[in-house]
Amino acid sequence: MDQGKDFQSWPTIIVLVTTASEVEATTIGKTIVKQGLAACANILALKKSIFQWEGQIVEEQECLIMMKSRSDLFDDLAMAVKRLHSYKVPEIVAVPIVQGSQDYLKWVMESTRISS
């Protein structure tokens, strides 16, 4: 694929979402996968996140969800995450998958719903 393409032109993406707990991450991950908005969700415990919030530097333990999906589903996925998330401004960012096993990428495409 051409490296000059914009985000929307990459068919598969990884969506990163941080959460306050593993329970919240599991709820979000299961819901997103059940709705066909992602093929899978990996949950990683983060020892520490450091960020600025409301004028303060904050250190918190968080979890990171890595969801494999399609770029055309990002808006629906982001809306679903916002409905389930406890944060006022949750991190919901996507990065394109620029290369990968063709079998795996095919599985991601086939395991997610047809966008409306």
HELIX and SHEET records of a PDB file:
HELIX    1   1 PHE A    7  SER A    9  5                                   3    
HELIX    2   2 GLU A   22  LYS A   34  1                                  13    
HELIX    3   3 SER A   71  LEU A   73  5                                   3    
HELIX    4   4 PHE A   74  LEU A   84  1                                  11    
HELIX    5   5 GLN A  102  GLU A  110  1                                   9    
SHEET    1   A 4 CYS A  40  TRP A  53  0                                        
SHEET    2   A 4 GLN A  56  ARG A  70 -1                                        
SHEET    3   A 4 THR A  12  THR A  19 -1                                        
SHEET    4   A 4 ILE A  92  PRO A  96 -1                                        
END                                                                             
